[in-house]
Amino acid sequence: MEPPVRITRRTLLVASAAALAVPASAAAAPGHRFDPARVRGWAKDTWRSLVAMTPSGTGLPADNIPESLAASDRSGYTSPTNIGGYLWSTIVARELGLISKDEASARLVRTLTTLDRMEHHVPSGMYFNWYDEETGDALRSWPGTGAVVHPFCSSVDNGWLGAALLTVAGADRAAATLARRLFARMRWDAFYNPGDDPAHPVRPGGLIHGGFFPFDHDRPGGVYQGTHIGGDPVWLTTHHYDTTVSETRITSYLGIITGQVPPKQYFAMWRTFPASCDWSWHEMQPVGENRTYYGIEVFEGAYTYRGMRIVPGWGGSMFEELMPDVFVPEAKWAPKSWGRNHPLHVRAQREHGLLEAKYGFWGFSPSSNPAGGYREYGVDALGLGPGNEPGNGANGYFSDQEMTNYDVGFGTCRPATAPTPTYGDGVVTPHAAFLAMMHERDEAYTNLARIQDDLRAYGRGGFFDAVAVRSGTIARRYLSLDQAMVMGAIGNVLCRDVIRRSFATPAVERALRPVIGVEEFGASRV
């Protein structure tokens, strides 16, 4: 296995009330009324897997572990995202009574103490992508292969760690001081390209780099030397995050909250790419209009899918749409943008799985591939990304193993090639349904109960990472981030928004709510 340079985990008004009603065939199945006790049981088992991944000496969770849950089977590496996920999961475990308050504080302090001594990029306070979970040492060679690892500071991986630190600061008195100190040294402007260098221009308002190499490295292309915070230059990626329906917006949020990134940066990101024929390579021709916020003109585009107008993500995954919503009450603070898009995206995923593809199950997001390895899954129609085959336009992530392409063309600019495809062996990812539970509690619960009961995709550590629904092939392992998403969503559903309440303090609300709250997406009203 080669060590990946992980930059991210992915590497208008319509509709009558009748059109937006939940189809009877997609409603909760009889006998699956929401049961908080069963959900708590799912959390208990999920927490068991996270404990199994985490050496007691460091408090750093491994990236993944197989069905065995044996310490000897831990992955041998971890990341800032994984560490952050363990931190917020510990808070949820405490709230659910799975562990005591004292144990939760001890676990949090242990992990933060390890973080405090770990090697990192001191000028920015940012952490590298890969560490040994047993020792906390930064990896210079990949476990198992010995391949060279060049430390890389990812903006999105550090974003999830930063979000976790703010959450701990608001949730646990014993750990709060250390969490605040670690967060305070993180410079989000280290990733912010304001576009003032003519050699490296970006969209008006500025964009967030994928990250940077603090030391010399083995990537001759895709980077340039520079710095946005002074001091010694680093190797910044020429790649920037430029779409707003993405997990990467958490980094923008942290920069805005701290005052290190201007609010206008949030509006520099695409909602969709333009509707002109010059841009006909993306998934479908969007509809929308231009609006201006903070001096930045924004095309409020949306895709049309099953009678809905939805702002798409890069790949069309639940993770992209809803992961930041675990922390920021986006639907409440931004009712005309995220308040519309989140429930529409969940509905679209549900209807894709149950009505369009007829899998009988739903919830699509990057995960373990039941056939081996890792793959990005999503709803193709909700993804902006370019296609892999000439002449087939664009595609998001696919929902089945066969990579069935959906292509309705691009208006008069590009003909449709596959407007009504026949789907194959769909792959559902339980963590996606848990994220959806924050918006469709009963429907998500029914889906998960059926994944457990009918597909048997469940073990001592909770739901396995993914299952191919027609072949019944199961990815029989647990990924710490995916398990942490399960815990975060359950915490918000069963524990009165505990993660959101801890993160979204009055100070955070004052800084962020006016920014995201002013916008109106081109998405359908709900």
ABEGO torsion letter per residue (X at the ends): XBBBBBABAAXXBBEBAAAABBBAAABBBBGABBBAAAAAAAAAAAAAAAAAABBAAAGBBBABBBAAGBAAABAGBBBAAAAAAAAAAAAAAAAAGABBAAAAAAAAAAAAAAAAABBBBAAAGBBBABBBAAAGBBBABBBGAGBBBBBBBBAAAAAAAAAAAAAAAAABAAAAAAAAAAAAABBAAAABBAGABAABBBBBGEBBBAEBBABBBABABGBBBEBAAEEBBBBBBABBBABABBAAAAAAAAAAAAGABBAAAAAABBABBBABAAAAABABBBBEBBBBBGGBBBBBBBBBBGGBBBBBBAAGBAAAAAAAAAABBAAAABAABAAAAAAAAAAAAAAAAAAAAGAGBBEBBBBBBAAEEBBBBBBAAABABBBABBGAEBBBBBABAAGBBBBAEBEAABBBABABBBBBBBBBBAAAAAAAAAABAAAAAAAAAAAAAAAGBBBAAEBBABBBAAAGBBBBBBBAAAAAAAAAAAAAAAAGGAAAAAABBAAAAAAAAAAAAABBBABBBX
